[in-house]
Amino acid sequence: MAQHRPFAAAPDTWRRLVGHMLRSYAAPDAPIPAVPDAPAPATLFRAMVRLARTGPASA
């Protein structure tokens, strides 16, 4: 059985999620790190197409 890598279609999207989480948990006067750039629209599209074809278990 072949193993599938999570987020293979958009491998760096987790960095943006973590950036948003760090911002949401920061104290009011704490310096807030910059959020990484969003993935390109084409990258997100490919990830969604792959998810639709294979289902969430093999994304």
N, C-alpha and C positions, 0 to 999 in steps of 0.2 A: 504494500500500500504506500503510495507516495505521500510524503509529508508536505503540507502547504504552509508557507510562511504567512503569518498574520500581516496585514497591511502591505502585501507585496505590490499592489498597484500604486500606493501612495505611502512609501515607507517613512517619510519624515513628518507626517501629520501629527504624530504623538507629541512632538516638540511644541507645537502650537497649543495643543490641549494642556500640556503641563504649564506652559507660560500663562494661560488664562487661569489655571488653578492657583498658581503662585500669586497672581494679582488679586484673586478673590479672597485669599487667606491672609493677605498682607495687612499689617496694622495701618491705621489711618495716616500716620505721618512717616511711614517707612518708605524708603526709596523703592520704586517699583521697576523691576527689570522690563526691558522691552519685549514685546511678544514677537516671536518669529513671523516672518512673512507667511501669508496664506499660500497654500498650494495653487498652482496655475489651474484655471478652469478646466483645461484639457485633462490634467491629472485627476481631478475630482471626477470628471465624467468617466474616465477609464476605470476608476475604482468602483463607481456605481454600476457600470455595465458588467464588470467582472462579478460583483456581488450578486447582481440579478441573475447572471448565468449559472453561477455555481452554488449560490445559497450562502448563508452566514457561517456555516460550519467550516467551509473551506476557503474563506476570504483570506 
